Each structure stands twice: as C-alpha cells, then as structure tokens.
C-alpha cells in the first residue's frame, strides 16, 4: 500500500473518532466515515488508472508507431508529390 492510501485510511479512522469526542452523534460520525471511505476508494481507483495510463503511454513512446502498413520514408503516403512531376498543386 502506498503512503497516500495509508494516510487516507488513517484519516477515515481518525475523523469519526474526533467527531465522537467533540459530541457528534454516532450516526453522524458513521456517515462521515462512510463518505470518507467512498472518496478514498474513488481516489485510489483514479490513481491506479492514471498509473496504468502513464505506464502505457511510456511504453508507446519507447516504440514509435510506424503507420498502417509499416512503411517509412518520403513519398510512402498516397497523394505524395513525386520529384519531377511538373505540375504545381494549389
């Protein structure tokens, strides 16, 4: 577990305890704890998704995409000008 998740779990436990000590009802503290747990789970899921996306992006940058048929070089695309064609395209 990462440090961020550890701190989130700690706060999910600490906040309701402090609310109970300050006189909040048990139901209110439990509702607050449930809300914090929901937000923590959502943030963790988003963080994992972002880490996967960053890893995937890094892998794509390491191996450049070569196009549909893998051709490279000048004139390999359709409609490319060929040297000496004699006509100017506007």
SULDA-V157688 format. One record per pair of residues at least 12 apart in sequence whose C-alpha atoms are under 6 Angstrom apart, sorted by the first residue. I is the first residue (numbers start at 1). GAP is how many residues later the second one is. If there is no record, write none. Layout:
i=I gap=GAP
i=I gap=GAP
This chain:
i=12 gap=21
i=12 gap=24
i=16 gap=13
i=16 gap=17
